[in-house]
Amino acid sequence: MTLSARYDQLAGLAAGVDVLVIGGGITGAGVALDAATRGYRVGLVEQADFAGGTSSRSTKLVHGGLRYLARAELGLVAEALRERGRLLHLAPHLVQPQPFLLPLYNGMARPLGLRLPPPLRGWTSPAVGLVLWGYDRLARADGLRHRRLTAAEAAAMVPALRTEGLRAAFLLYDAATDDVRLTHTVLATARRFGAVTVNYARVASLLHEQGRVAGAVVEDRLTGSSVVVRARHLVNATGVWAEEVAAMDGPPSFRLRPSKGVHLVLRREVLGTQVAVILPETEDGRIAFVVPWAERALLGTTDDPYTGPLEAPATSRQEAAYLLRHARRYLRRVEGADVVGACAGLRPLVEAGGGRVADLSREHAVVESPRGLVSVIGGKLTTYRQMAEDAVDLLARRDGGGRPCRTATLPLAGTEELDTARRALARSGLAPEQQRHLLRSYGGASLEILALGGADPVLLHPLVDGLPVVGGEVVYACREEQAVSLADVMFLRTRLSLLAEDAGEGAVERVSALMAAELGWSADERSRQRRRWEAAVERDRGALAGLA
Ligand code: FAD
């Protein structure tokens, strides 16, 4: 989309909508889709780039959460596993089964966070087996069943695994996705049903009429101008910002306790396989993961209370050291030099009494203020669809009912023409990992990227050696998905600044040139964009220099 088309969309919102969704992470995207498919006229505004908040900083798992099952949060796990099953069908290119190895070692005190009393420590393996049996049962019929492995089988499956003291292991399945692509895919699906979605558009204040919330003043952060958007319903889907937005309406009736989670991006060689590894026990009684992702391995995460600024939390050296220390307990060879990137995110957890943030539930809540603002808070990437359904059910009830939810069986954008795209990619001469990357990221829409390459073959060349991302994706992001900032394209749309060993330094000028051609940037604008990108690299990588 051109910049002027974006401005037109924002100006168009001034005509009013039925539902104004505030926040363009996965939750807001889900609400926009759900409401649009029920026939509402929907506008969604996002203050920065889509998925730029927590929804780009997850472990990228679509999962029930073994840890929550070990804590007997049966309802949460069952709901998340049901959503996992749905997403595997509704976006099969983007949400795919992921095998995990769960190794068990002698002397473990709290595998999976289970608190086994000392006399039962000899029963660790059956106890974990019971949890996994329960997980499979709750997941019902999606065919993903765990099995027990001997230590030798586990070592053969993940040669990088430490085998000293290894007693047994389990192979189990969950699902993995790309959180940013999932958010864009849900937004694209919502647009097909008429939703208007605008990024860099911030709700600065709310309007009230006759004691009810009736709209919002939306500031266009690219121009500084504002529009008033009237809406019959307003949904606050702003993650860790939800309390701040709710306060525009009156004293919020809920409290959030943001929890910070850090990931390190490692060279894939530390894992050396497509099987993810569960680090079964951390010092603070949790679990962590090493998951194959985008030709790299994602190591995470931490879970600590956070009170700093909500925009762009940074990884500290201490957090990076914590993660490396735990990875080394279970994997043979993990050096500081294997770290190519880092990112920190904030979980929007809902306050429920005292206690550690790591122990707070990941359940979601839909809260209606006395003046009618609907806030959808908490939750997980995995449960975004259910969160959206619950929020829009409330709007439908206000309107007298009769607008049933359609998203439980609605395939997401990109599922059409999947086979055609697969065949076209196979004929394209692209390397297998590029074909996989494009199909998984865009599904049927990878045909559009291939078409860009048909007109200009350079657009199908990798931007960084060893990574599958191509220039055509940058053009596609500008034309179809409202990319407007170099830093966003480097960090969110292509992830090059997370995945490339040089943070994308070698590719940034090419990306900037492609964006300049699409968006009409002047030389000054290109320099300004570059400075913003450099500042973001410094923030995200500052703690990584010289890590041991
Ligand atoms: P966000 O993605 O933060 O979106 C909220 C948006 O609102 C932001 O983009 C923000 O810019 C915008 N906004 C704020 N104020 C305004 C305003 N005034 N006007 C307009 N826009 C505004 N879940 C899983 O299911 N699987 C996992 O593997 C997983 N791993 C995780 C790992 C970590 C480290 C963390 C932190 C979370 C993880 N989660 C996981 C949880 C999951 O990522 C979050 O629950 C989810 O992404 C939250 O999405 P959201 O849309 O509610 O919030």
Boltz pocket constraint, residues with backbone or C-beta under 6 A from the ligand:
constraints:
  - pocket:
      binder: B
      contacts: [[A, 22], [A, 23], [A, 24], [A, 25], [A, 26], [A, 27], [A, 28], [A, 45], [A, 46], [A, 47], [A, 48], [A, 49], [A, 50], [A, 51], [A, 52], [A, 53], [A, 54], [A, 55], [A, 56], [A, 57], [A, 58], [A, 59], [A, 60], [A, 61], [A, 62], [A, 63], [A, 201], [A, 202], [A, 203], [A, 204], [A, 237], [A, 238], [A, 239], [A, 240], [A, 241], [A, 245], [A, 259], [A, 260], [A, 261], [A, 262], [A, 263], [A, 300], [A, 301], [A, 302], [A, 345], [A, 346], [A, 347], [A, 348], [A, 376], [A, 378], [A, 379], [A, 380], [A, 381], [A, 382], [A, 383]]
      max_distance: 6.0
